[in-house]
Amino acid sequence: MKLNLLNQAKFEPRHNASADQTADMLKTIGVDSLEELIAQTIPDKIRLRKPMDLPVAQTEAEFLQSFKKLSRKNQVFKSYIGMGYYNTFTPTVILRNIMENPGWYTAYTPYQAEIAQGRLEMLLNFQTMVCDLTGMEIANASLLDEGTAAAEALHLMHAQRPANKQHAHVFFVSELCHPQTIDLLKTRSAPIGVELLIGNHKTTDFTN
């Protein structure tokens, strides 16, 4: 018996539907062909009338080889952002027991919703640690970066203004904040009608 290890079937039928199944679905929705369906659903003015200029299809091995060749053109530089951001060394014990420990995000595969339980546990531990270090009663669950955290603080303070402060739309930002943080605050404040006041926090009068 001779085995053919190469699947000669086209990609579409193997992953979408067979010709009979396609015909049955087309009959159900009242069209005779896929071309007719496309003509009815996609506006004519945005349809491309000529074949796409794509390279010849590659095998997986060929793609990996060409992709690695392309990736070798990347140039890796050190971080030049400065402004308090520096390359750091994470102790191996932290890498091994926290960041590389699958127990933190459970044994579930990434596409399963249950992985959220492990993430929630990590966030709870983080919040508990922040409360212990700062002595505060509550702590948020962390955000991706400083700029995002500052923007969320702006939104929160603006949304939770007391009744006698509903007319207040000025948000003070210290000029000592990182420029990228201030830039993000400018972007996020404009759409909600908040005016940024950037200045020296030591000399600014906060009574008004």
Beta strands, then each sheet from edge to edge (+ up, - down):
strand 1: 170-174
strand 2: 195-199
sheet 1: 1+ 2+
end
